[in-house]
Amino acid sequence: MERFLFVFFAALAACNANAISARQGSFNTYHLYTSQNIRIPTAIPPTEAAIRVSDINPNLKTVIVVHGHGGSMGTSLNPLVKDALLTREDVNVIVVDWSVFASQSYSNAVTAVPSVGTFLAGFISQAVIAEKVSLATLHLVGFDLGAHVVGFAGRVLNGNVARITGLNPSDSQWGSNSQRLSISDARYVEVIHTDSGLMFSNGIHDAIGHVDFYVNGGNNQPGCFYNNGCSHNRSWEVFAASLTHDHLIGNLCGTWLQISLNTCRSFTLPMGTNDLEKIGSGMYRVNTGRTYPY
Ligand SMILES: *[C@@H]1O[C@H](CO)[C@@H](O)[C@H](O)[C@H]1NC(C)=O
């Protein structure tokens, strides 16, 4: 059987380059952190058998974190968000590493996104079959291209994941891409915009979730002095701060003008957190300081 599969894939690869690219997600690796295992993660192979004997605690919520272009499991996003999650509650945190493709050119990384997301959905399906994870208590968090990765994963799982949080989802090649992260990818989709709407912004400016938070108007974060990378990173920094402090409260806005003029005065909603029963819709502005916890 294995030999047959090998010949089969080799034949596919030979006649169709897309057959290779569709396998990009097979290079994903999955790393589990728990309150018993905060520093050194355990790698979990994406098979039902391996997941079944893993230390994932099925009685806890699970949060899966996906890095973006140029990232890896070691990128600061992961330790910061993982530590913030585990200080506040007992959860399973699974960090996905897709650095084999994320470390390539931006357009190669973009090409890998559908496959990386589809394989992530495969991992999650195996975890559900192994009765270690339930979609009702699952939160997918993705930064930059990782936001679209979790969008794909959510779509493959029929939008039944409890929550997706998109941290400044990448804009380039996604601005008008119908496969970008969208409202139907999970029961609740929250997007945190920190570097969007300006000429060199990394992130999508459109409101694409159930709730979209525009942090300090959605660009040029305090202390970043028009450094786009700094404002882009602020999306995971404020998300981590929301996990430890739950203090960043947005106000519902009616118009883009209100967002940019900071005149949103309507309903309030806490930004971020690991709340899986959040309800809300619309665009919110949240104002923050310049240093952690913002
Ligand atoms: C953003 O975060 C990454 C990963 O931690 C880091 O390498 C990079 O220098 C940061 N960019 C800026 C502009 O701070």
The ligand as an SDF file (V2000), in Angstrom:
LIG
                    3D

 14 14  0  0  0  0  0  0  0  0999 V2000
    8.0240   41.7230   15.0410 C   0  0  0  0  0  0  0  0  0  0  0  0
    8.1650   40.4870   15.7150 O   0  0  0  0  0  0  0  0  0  0  0  0
    9.1110   39.6390   15.1210 C   0  0  0  0  0  0  0  0  0  0  0  0
    8.9960   38.2960   15.7650 C   0  0  0  0  0  0  0  0  0  0  0  0
    9.1270   38.3380   17.1270 O   0  0  0  0  0  0  0  0  0  0  0  0
   10.4800   40.2620   15.2500 C   0  0  0  0  0  0  0  0  0  0  0  0
   11.4630   39.4210   14.6970 O   0  0  0  0  0  0  0  0  0  0  0  0
   10.4600   41.5820   14.5460 C   0  0  0  0  0  0  0  0  0  0  0  0
   11.7070   42.2450   14.7320 O   0  0  0  0  0  0  0  0  0  0  0  0
    9.3470   42.4740   15.0600 C   0  0  0  0  0  0  0  0  0  0  0  0
    9.2590   43.6470   14.2200 N   0  0  0  0  0  0  0  0  0  0  0  0
    9.3210   44.8860   14.7030 C   0  0  0  0  0  0  0  0  0  0  0  0
    9.3460   45.9930   13.7220 C   0  0  0  0  0  0  0  0  0  0  0  0
    9.3460   45.1280   15.8970 O   0  0  0  0  0  0  0  0  0  0  0  0
  1  2  1  0
  1 10  1  0
  2  3  1  0
  3  4  1  0
  3  6  1  0
  4  5  1  0
  6  7  1  0
  6  8  1  0
  8  9  1  0
  8 10  1  0
 10 11  1  0
 11 12  1  0
 12 13  1  0
 12 14  2  0
M  END
$$$$
